[in-house]
């Protein structure tokens, strides 16, 4: 067997991540919109308390994670 194998993908990690996020952004956006519309009654400002944080993480954690990933991918894709 040959040990000199060419890499399958020669893109940098940042470029791979930016391509992943840009290709899946429409799906992320649909998931965020669906989760917010299904849990709209829990979306209000009631102060910063342990109960409020628990409700946020149980009802909107996926939306928050996908939003952070999308923003991070956008910022990595834009030139400095």
Secondary structure, 3 states (H helix, E strand, C coil): CCCCCCCCCCCCHHHHHHHHHHHHHHHHHHHHHHHHHHCHHHCCCCCCCHHHHHHHHHHHHHHHHHHHHHHHHHHHHCCC
